[in-house]
Amino acid sequence: MPGVIRAAAVARILEPYPPSEWTGDDWLPGWRAEQDGRRQVNVFHDGPGEADGLEKYRLELQAAGYCVIPDQQPGGGRRRLHITRP
């Protein structure tokens, strides 16, 4: 069973890449990590280049020892990465 994981730990791995930021009207391009329960973090890429961004993040997180599962939000929503501990 996977262990506890925190969005802050995932964010530290992704620090070399620009994070997305809400400007009040829209998101600036970059990554965003959101906690999804105690054992999962979801990573999104906001802005253009979503597929390429998610692939870069997947490789970085796997190299750091995380289990990364590419996924899509229910109902054909946004692509994301599910991050857990092995």
N, C-alpha and C positions, 0 to 999 in steps of 0.2 A: 504494500500500500504506500502511495506517495506521502512524503512528509510535508510539513507546513512550509509554505512559501509566501514571501511578501513582495508586493509590487516595488517597494524601495530597493530590494536586492536585485530585481530584474532591471530596474532603471539604472543602477550602477554599471551593469554590463553594457547597456546601450548608450552610456554617456558620450562616447566618441561621435555619435550621430546626433543631429539636431532634434530636440524634442518638439512636438507640435505645441502650439499655444493658441488659446482662444483670444481673439482680438475684440470680441463683443459683437462682431458681425459674422465671422467665419474663423476656421482653424487655419493657422499657418502650417505649411507642410512639415512633416516629421513624425516621430513615433509617439505613442501614448500607451502607458501601461496601467491597467485597471485591475484592482483586486476582484476576484470572483470566488468568494468563499475562502476557507483556510488553506486549501490545497491547490489552488489554481489562480493564475494571473493571465489575463488576456492582453495581448499586444496588438495594437492597430497602427496603421500608417495613414495619416491624414494628408490629403493633397495628391497631386499628380505623382505617378511612379509607384503606386500602391504595391503592385506585384514585385517589382524590383526591391523596394524597401523591405517588404516582409521577408523576402529571400535572404537579404543581408542580415537582418535581425535573427532569422532562424539559424543561420550558420554561426553567428557569434554566440548565441545562447546554447546551442548544442556543444560548441567547443568549450563552453564554461561548465558543461556537465548537466544541463537541464534537459528534460524530456520536452520536445517541442512538437506539437501536432497542428499542422495547418487546418483551418476550419473556416466556416462561414456562419454568420448569424442566422438564426432560424428565419424561414420564409424568404430565402434568397437575399438576405441582408449583406452587410459588409464582410469582407474577408478579414480574418484575424488569425493569431497564433494562440493556442492554448499552451501555457507553460506550467509544468509541474516538476517535482523532483522525482528522480527515478526510484 
